[in-house]
Amino acid sequence: MILKKLNAVLGLLSILFLLMHAGYSIFSYFTFYYNPFLQKLFSIPVMIAVCLHAVLGMLIVFTRPDGTEMTLYKKLNMRIVLQRVSAALIFPLLIIHINTFSWMNALKASGLKLVMIILILAEILFFAVVITHVSVSFTNAFITLGLLSLRETQKKIDRVVYVIGAVLFVTAVFVIVKGQITMFFMG
């Protein structure tokens, strides 16, 4: 149980750092002020927390006797499936996310617009996967930490998190599509 609580704390820290990273990225987009040092300052804590969270999560899932047993969560089965599938997809998409800007620069020079469109779609998928993972995991962290026990309260918090996630996703799609088109398809 100590490992699960530590992982819940790491998950919540990951969300906090992710919001700070996304906030700076959105700020950069709207103000046209980009500082590579600040971008790294906001992205490195996310990477550290997410990597620790992922490693600990895998240890819990694969070393505990009940870790891979899905039937233990009868009513939450789809939620657990979404949580685990999205977790598995984050890292391959993260590699693309980290490299997208430099790849788009190289592709602009070569004129491979179809590949550029695929990269933009991969970025959108990355944000969908991250937001899905956060949305289905958020209240679970509070339950694990013993800070939330009532199912009705969980449902209410989940609804708020889903709405916030939808707004963040729409904002991310807008920023990605408009930003990438402006930078790499215009002029």
LUMMAR-152953 format. One record per atom (N, C-alpha, C): residue in three letters; y, x, z. Coordinates in steps of 0.001 Angstrom, whole numbers, padded with zeros to 6 digits, always signed. Example, Ala and Ser with C-alpha at 12.3 -4.5 7.8 and 13.67 -1.06 7.14 Angstrom:
<atoms>
ALA-005690+013190+007800ALA-004500+012300+007800ALA-003300+013200+007800SER-002250+012850+007080SER-001060+013670+007140SER+000030+012900+007870
</atoms>
This chain:
<atoms>
MET-001195+000817+000000MET+000000+000000+000000MET+001263+000864+000000ILE+001185+002050+000591ILE+002344+002946+000613ILE+002712+003361-000811LEU+001687+003656-001641LEU+001956+004033-003028LEU+002608+002885-003799LYS+002131+001659-003561LYS+002717+000510-004246LYS+004173+000306-003823LYS+004465+000503-002550LYS+005847+000359-002079LYS+006739+001452-002657LEU+006242+002682-002681LEU+007000+003773-003275LEU+007258+003505-004759ASN+006238+002980-005445ASN+006393+002670-006865ASN+007404+001534-007073ALA+007410+000575-006171ALA+008394-000515-006260ALA+009814+000030-006102VAL+009993+000940-005158VAL+011310+001563-004962VAL+011711+002359-006201LEU+010778+003125-006758LEU+011066+003885-007981LEU+011398+002954-009143GLY+010707+001835-009222GLY+011005+000860-010274GLY+012410+000298-010137LEU+012806-000047-008922LEU+014155-000576-008695LEU+015212+000496-008944LEU+014929+001742-008554LEU+015855+002844-008855LEU+015978+003047-010369SER+014861+002935-011071SER+014878+003046-012528SER+015797+001990-013143ILE+015712+000778-012629ILE+016561-000309-013133ILE+018032+000005-012874LEU+018344+000472-011676LEU+019728+000817-011347LEU+020255+001910-012277PHE+019479+002975-012441PHE+019906+004081-013314PHE+019983+003632-014776LEU+019065+002761-015172LEU+019080+002235-016538LEU+020350+001427-016793LEU+020742+000623-015819LEU+021982-000155-015967LEU+023198+000761-016070MET+023196+001846-015315MET+024306+002800-015396MET+024328+003477-016767HIS+023170+003871-017264HIS+023056+004508-018578HIS+023503+003534-019674ALA+023008+002312-019612ALA+023388+001302-020612ALA+024874+000986-020514GLY+025385+000915-019293GLY+026814+000644-019102GLY+027675+001718-019742TYR+027303+002986-019557TYR+028074+004067-020183TYR+027961+003993-021707SER+026769+003696-022208SER+026575+003607-023661SER+027421+002485-024262ILE+027461+001344-023592ILE+028280+000226-024079ILE+029759+000587-023975PHE+030153+001226-022875PHE+031532+001698-022717PHE+031907+002636-023871SER+031012+003565-024191SER+031261+004513-025290SER+031450+003782-026606TYR+030615+002786-026820TYR+030688+002055-028079TYR+032020+001316-028217PHE+032425+000635-027175PHE+033645-000186-027265PHE+034932+000629-027172THR+034893+001784-026528THR+036120+002585-026383THR+036179+003740-027374PHE+035089+003970-028101PHE+034984+005105-029027PHE+035162+006437-028311TYR+034840+006462-027019TYR+034866+007699-026241TYR+033431+008078-025925TYR+032995+009189-026474TYR+031639+009661-026225TYR+031703+011083-025682ASN+031085+011282-024551ASN+031027+012595-023931ASN+029551+012946-023744PRO+029039+013952-024470PRO+027616+014309-024357PRO+027193+014647-022930PHE+028089+015274-022156PHE+027764+015600-020764PHE+027542+014319-019953LEU+028447+013353-020098LEU+028296+012090-019368LEU+027052+011322-019820GLN+026755+011385-021116GLN+025556+010708-021617GLN+024312+011284-020946LYS+024241+012607-020839LYS+023103+013247-020169LYS+023108+012952-018670LEU+024294+012950-018082LEU+024421+012656-016652LEU+023853+011270-016330PHE+024057+010319-017241PHE+023553+008967-017010PHE+022119+008768-017507SER+021634+009639-018380SER+020280+009433-018896SER+019212+010214-018127ILE+019545+011370-017593ILE+018537+012186-016895ILE+017980+011485-015645PRO+018814+010874-014799PRO+018221+010160-013649PRO+017288+009024-014070VAL+017614+008362-015185VAL+016729+007304-015688VAL+015375+007914-016040MET+015407+009014-016773MET+014157+009646-017211MET+013302+010098-016025ILE+013935+010696-015040ILE+013190+011179-013868ILE+012560+010003-013128ALA+013359+008976-012842ALA+012845+007817-012103ALA+011755+007092-012893VAL+011964+006922-014191VAL+010981+006218-015018VAL+009678+007013-015107CYS+009775+008311-015292CYS+008556+009133-015368CYS+007773+009088-014058LEU+008461+009226-012935LEU+007779+009145-011634LEU+007161+007756-011437HIS+007911+006724-011810HIS+007429+005344-011699HIS+006179+005148-012574ALA+006202+005685-013784ALA+005072+005528-014699ALA+003834+006257-014190VAL+004015+007489-013741VAL+002868+008269-013249VAL+002269+007591-012020LEU+003115+007187-011107LEU+002614+006519-009901LEU+001959+005183-010251GLY+002554+004447-011181GLY+001960+003176-011623GLY+000584+003375-012228MET+000424+004408-013053MET-000890+004682-013643MET-001905+005082-012573LEU-001454+005882-011614LEU-002359+006253-010515LEU-002833+005015-009761ILE-001920+004111-009495ILE-002276+002889-008764ILE-003248+002039-009580VAL-002946+001856-010861VAL-003791+001002-011705VAL-005174+001606-011898PHE-005241+002910-012157PHE-006520+003502-012528PHE-007323+004100-011380THR-006725+004244-010196THR-007494+004813-009079THR-007834+003798-007995ARG-007193+002667-008020ARG-007520+001631-007025ARG-008651+000770-007565PRO-009551+000338-006701PRO-010678-000475-007171PRO-010232-001781-007850ASP-009121-002338-007412ASP-008653-003595-007996ASP-007558-003379-009045GLY-007275-002135-009402GLY-006150-001818-010269GLY-006229-002374-011674THR-007428-002431-012250THR-007555-002930-013616THR-008126-004342-013660GLU-008372-004934-012527GLU-008937-006278-012459GLU-007844-007318-012673MET-007859-007979-013825MET-006815-008949-014165MET-007082-010331-013561THR-008327-010650-013213THR-008637-011977-012709THR-008134-012200-011290LEU-007676-011145-010633LEU-007134-011303-009286LEU-005803-012050-009314TYR-005166-012090-010470TYR-003845-012703-010616TYR-003967-013960-011472LYS-004668-014960-010991LYS-004964-016130-011808LYS-003713-016767-012418LYS-002709-017072-011608LYS-001508-017739-012123LYS-000542-016764-012777LEU-000610-015510-012433LEU+000347-014534-012951LEU-000266-013658-014036ASN-001416-014069-014578ASN-002116-013221-015521ASN-001241-012813-016704MET-000530-013749-017332MET+000306-013404-018479MET+001432-012467-018060ARG+001971-012670-016893ARG+003033-011799-016389ARG+002525-010367-016212ILE+001331-010216-015654ILE+000739-008900-015446ILE+000417-008260-016796VAL-000092-009057-017731VAL-000380-008533-019070VAL+000910-008042-019713LEU+001974-008833-019664LEU+003268-008422-020223LEU+003787-007159-019540GLN+003625-007093-018229GLN+004092-005933-017480GLN+003367-004668-017947ARG+002064-004749-018080ARG+001287-003557-018441ARG+001430-003182-019916VAL+001456-004174-020788VAL+001618-003878-022223VAL+003001-003283-022475SER+004027-003874-021868SER+005380-003340-022067SER+005485-001926-021486ALA+004839-001687-020355ALA+004859-000338-019769ALA+004223+000671-020719ALA+003126+000281-021362ALA+002446+001192-022288ALA+003277+001464-023537LEU+004099+000520-023939LEU+004903+000687-025158LEU+006211+001440-024932ILE+006653+001515-023699ILE+007964+002124-023435ILE+008031+003577-023883PHE+007052+004391-023528PHE+007173+005827-023814PHE+007148+006176-025302PRO+006248+005602-026110PRO+006347+005928-027545PRO+007689+005495-028141LEU+008175+004340-027714LEU+009471+003871-028220LEU+010623+004686-027641LEU+010441+005216-026433LEU+011473+006058-025824LEU+011675+007341-026630ILE+010592+007894-027131ILE+010697+009102-027964ILE+011547+008805-029200ILE+011314+007651-029801ILE+012127+007255-030956ILE+013572+007055-030528HIS+013780+006374-029412HIS+015128+006095-028919HIS+015919+007391-028706ILE+015289+008358-028080ILE+015958+009628-027782ILE+016364+010353-029064ASN+015556+010232-030101ASN+015786+010975-031342ASN+016499+010183-032436THR+016743+008916-032215THR+017281+008066-033283THR+018569+008605-033881PHE+019527+009017-033061PHE+020816+009450-033600PHE+020654+010644-034538SER+019902+011647-034119SER+019739+012828-034981SER+018925+012481-036232TRP+017913+011631-036085TRP+017133+011222-037253TRP+017991+010420-038234MET+018842+009542-037688MET+019712+008742-038564MET+020683+009649-039311ASN+021207+010659-038650ASN+022094+011621-039317ASN+021381+012311-040477ALA+020163+012762-040230ALA+019394+013438-041278ALA+019042+012480-042413LEU+018699+011254-042055LEU+018332+010275-043075LEU+019529+009833-043910LYS+020709+009797-043299LYS+021917+009419-044044LYS+022140+010397-045194ALA+021954+011672-044906ALA+022142+012696-045932ALA+021096+012570-047050SER+019885+012140-046691SER+018832+012035-047701SER+018832+010690-048413GLY+019552+009695-047860GLY+019638+008391-048507GLY+018425+007496-048323LEU+017592+007786-047354LEU+016401+006962-047103LEU+016762+005749-046241LYS+017371+004763-046843LYS+017880+003602-046106LYS+016770+002747-045495LEU+015627+002633-046167LEU+014528+001841-045623LEU+014033+002434-044301VAL+013929+003745-044235VAL+013494+004405-042997VAL+014558+004201-041916MET+015815+004214-042318MET+016897+003980-041353MET+016799+002563-040780ILE+016487+001604-041620ILE+016334+000217-041168ILE+015144+000119-040202ILE+014069+000817-040504ILE+012901+000824-039612ILE+013273+001425-038256LEU+014074+002477-038250LEU+014531+003069-036985LEU+015389+002077-036190ILE+016251+001354-036873ILE+017079+000345-036190ILE+016178-000725-035580LEU+015170-001163-036318LEU+014229-002164-035787LEU+013441-001601-034604ALA+013098-000322-034656ALA+012392+000316-033532ALA+013281+000358-032294GLU+014580+000612-032484GLU+015530+000598-031364GLU+015593-000798-030743ILE+015655-001819-031588ILE+015689-003195-031090ILE+014411-003499-030325LEU+013269-003087-030867LEU+011989-003281-030184LEU+011971-002550-028845PHE+012512-001335-028811PHE+012582-000577-027559PHE+013317-001380-026482PHE+014478-001919-026826PHE+015234-002685-025841PHE+014501-003961-025447ALA+013831-004599-026383ALA+013055-005800-026054ALA+011934-005465-025074VAL+011264-004347-025297VAL+010150-003936-024430VAL+010661-003570-023033VAL+011740-002799-022959VAL+012289-002404-021659VAL+012757-003633-020883ILE+013476-004516-021548ILE+013984-005711-020868ILE+012831-006617-020446THR+011800-006720-021262THR+010625-007508-020875THR+009980-006913-019628HIS+009793-005599-019623HIS+009152-004954-018466HIS+009977-005160-017193VAL+011262-004958-017298VAL+012136-005145-016130VAL+012093-006598-015669SER+012158-007520-016609SER+012212-008945-016254SER+010960-009419-015535VAL+009790-008991-016012VAL+008556-009464-015374VAL+008204-008664-014127SER+008863-007530-013915SER+008542-006669-012777SER+009520-006777-011613PHE+010720-007257-011869PHE+011803-007214-010891PHE+011417-007867-009560THR+011037-009141-009588THR+010723-009802-008315THR+009424-009281-007709ASN+008515-008788-008554ASN+007279-008203-008007ASN+007594-007028-007085ALA+008619-006247-007433ALA+009007-005118-006580ALA+009464-005615-005209PHE+010243-006678-005190PHE+010724-007219-003909PHE+009585-007826-003098ILE+008611-008419-003780ILE+007438-008960-003083ILE+006643-007805-002461THR+006426-006745-003231THR+005692-005577-002737THR+006372-004958-001523LEU+007701-004939-001550LEU+008452-004361-000436LEU+008575-005314+000759GLY+008059-006520+000621GLY+008113-007496+001705GLY+009473-008158+001857LEU+010310-008056+000839LEU+011657-008630+000903LEU+011733-010021+000295LEU+010649-010480-000301LEU+010615-011783-000956LEU+009225-012358-000776SER+009154-013571-000279SER+007837-014157-000075SER+007722-015583-000598LEU+008822-016288-000708LEU+008755-017674-001145LEU+008681-017765-002665ARG+007696-018499-003155ARG+007476-018656-004601ARG+008688-019319-005266GLU+009296-020293-004615GLU+010472-020966-005194GLU+011651-019996-005349THR+011849-019151-004361THR+012915-018145-004446THR+012623-017176-005582GLN+011371-016784-005717GLN+010985-015888-006805GLN+011292-016537-008152LYS+010954-017804-008308LYS+011216-018494-009576LYS+012709-018534-009892LYS+013529-018776-008886LYS+014979-018825-009100LYS+015520-017453-009498ILE+015078-016417-008791ILE+015519-015059-009132ILE+015032-014685-010524ASP+013789-015034-010839ASP+013244-014750-012174ASP+014107-015387-013261ARG+014510-016622-013062ARG+015351-017303-014067ARG+016658-016556-014286VAL+017284-016121-013189VAL+018539-015365-013298VAL+018293-014047-014038VAL+017219-013352-013684VAL+016889-012079-014329VAL+016615-012295-015817TYR+015929-013381-016178TYR+015642-013659-017586TYR+016929-013919-018366VAL+017864-014633-017758VAL+019142-014904-018428VAL+019927-013598-018604ILE+020002-012801-017542ILE+020697-011506-017632ILE+020021-010628-018690GLY+018697-010615-018698GLY+017956-009847-019697GLY+018261-010314-021114ALA+018340-011621-021310ALA+018657-012157-022644ALA+020055-011736-023080VAL+021019-011798-022146VAL+022392-011382-022466VAL+022420-009886-022798LEU+021729-009085-022010LEU+021670-007639-022282LEU+021003-007356-023626PHE+019960-008110-023936PHE+019273-007900-025211PHE+020187-008244-026390VAL+020860-009365-026314VAL+021779-009755-027400VAL+022889-008713-027535THR+023419-008252-026410THR+024456-007214-026439THR+023912-005932-027065ALA+022712-005529-026663ALA+022103-004308-027210ALA+021882-004436-028712VAL+021384-005578-029152VAL+021153-005776-030589VAL+022474-005689-031342PHE+023505-006332-030809PHE+024831-006285-031448PHE+025327-004846-031558VAL+025264-004121-030450VAL+025757-002741-030426VAL+024935-001859-031371ILE+023618-002014-031337ILE+022753-001194-032190ILE+023026-001474-033660VAL+022944-002740-034034VAL+023087-003081-035446VAL+024481-002747-035954LYS+025507-003195-035251LYS+026873-002922-035711LYS+027177-001434-035670GLY+026781-000776-034608GLY+027046+000660-034475GLY+026323+001482-035525GLN+025035+001213-035724GLN+024267+001985-036697GLN+024750+001714-038128ILE+025062+000464-038414ILE+025567+000147-039757ILE+026906+000822-039992THR+027786+000756-038985THR+029105+001381-039124THR+028982+002883-039303MET+028145+003523-038498MET+028048+004981-038547MET+027262+005509-039740PHE+026193+004791-040145PHE+025284+005400-041100PHE+025185+004691-042455PHE+025703+003474-042563PHE+025609+002777-043842PHE+026954+002612-044526MET+028036+002700-043775MET+029378+002557-044347MET+029937+003932-044702GLY+030627+003977-045745GLY+031358+005192-046121GLY+030515+006258-046524
</atoms>
